[in-house]
Amino acid sequence: MMKNVQDTTTLYNGVKMPWLGFGVFKVKDGEEVVEAVKTAIQAGYRSIDTAKAYNNETGVAQGIRESGVAREDLFITTKVWNSDQGYESTLAAFEASMERLELEYLDLYLIHWPVKGKYKDTWRALEKLHREGRIRAIGVSNFQIHHLEDLMTDATIKPAVNQVELHPLLIQSELRDYCSKHQIQIEAWSPLGQGNLLEHPLLNEIAAKYGKSPAQVILRWDLQNGIVTIPKSVTPQRIRENADLYDFELTADEVEQINGLNENKRFGSDPDNFNF
């Protein structure tokens, strides 16, 4: 059983990545994201997940700086946006993100979406940056099995992580099995289904049994399924609560019951039908 918020999984290349991270999607740049990041780090989170498209890398940098925690104790992820994809443009986008984040190196850089005709050139740029030691691990986001298979026909380094929409209404079993077989760590964005799952009767029933919130039950389900998860909140109490997952464990039957909620329902965009 995982013991605390700083427990890590080891990616196939030996890099250690926290199981629980803090996401900042839709968190406003400036004071809101600065305070949220500081609160998360003070609550014990060591992994922060942002993206160029979130327009808050500058605030994330300030939050990290003001947290007082050493850079080497943190795991920072950002992503290359669709309009920046391509070989040279990805290299330029990376430098711009690093400047905003005030970092010398990045822990994880992801291709945000599988932009057709561009993601292979984007991946070559990520491989170059990885070989140069600028990025400790490289990966993808929102890639389906066919995207991964296509990417890996030409890749010299395989993705270490695939970050996808994943929650009890979209459990992504086939994709998870494929990634597990290829030693690609699955990571859940929108693990709470953008708040749409918090009133679910089953989750509330299990939560009541353990004296936990439905959100804590979902995040515990992620961890017990070997899924890296990055809940987002701007409320200090909720940020702390989402990290308080280590004093209870779901039974195998409860994990199966939650698995049974699957409806293949997305609250975000479909990677195969997205206006890139």
C-alpha positions, 0 to 999 in steps of 0.5 A: 500500500502506498504510504504518502503523497510523495510515493513514486512509480518508476518509469521504464527509463528509471525516472521516478514520478510521483503517483499523485500530482497537482494539475492546473488546467483552467487555473488563472495565471497570476495570484490564483495559480501562484497560491494554488501551486504553493498550497499544493507543494506545502500540502506535500505534492511534488508533481506539478502538471501544466501546459503551454495551452493553460497560459499559466506557466509563468504563475506556476514558476512563481508558485514553485519559487515561493514554495521554498522546496528545492527544484530537484525535489519537484517533478514538473510537466508541461506540454507542447500545444497543437499549433506549435507542433512540428520539428523546429517549432516544437524546439522553439516552443520548448525553449519558450516554456522553459523560459516561462517556467524558469527551469534548466531542465524539465522532468516530463514533456508531453505532446498535448494532442495527436495532431495528424501529420505533425506528431511524428516530427514533434516526437523527433524534437522531443527525442533530441531534447531528451538525448541532450539531457534537457528533459528527463522523460518524454511522453504523449497525451490523448493518444489512442492505441493506433496513435501509439502504434503509428508513433512507435514505428519510427520512434527511437525512444518510446513514450514513457507516459500517456496522459489521457482522460480517465475516470470511473465513467471512462476507465480506458481498459483496452488502452491501459492494457496496451500501455502496461504491455509496452511499459508506458505509464498511464496518467489520468487527466480529469480524474474526477470527471470534471466534478460530474462524478461527485454525486454518484450514489455508489461513490458516496456510499463507499466514501461514507464507509471510510469517512472520506469524500467521493473525490478521495475514493476516486483518487484512491481507485486510480492509485490502486489501479496503477494510474498516476493521477493529477486532480486540480482544485484552487480551494486550499482545503480540497487541495489538501483533502485530495492528498489525504489518500493513504489511511484507507484502502478499497477492497478488491470488490469495491475496485470492481464495483467502481470499474463497473461504472464505465460508460465510455463517457468523455467530458473532454474532447475525443482524440479521434474527432477533435478540431486540431 
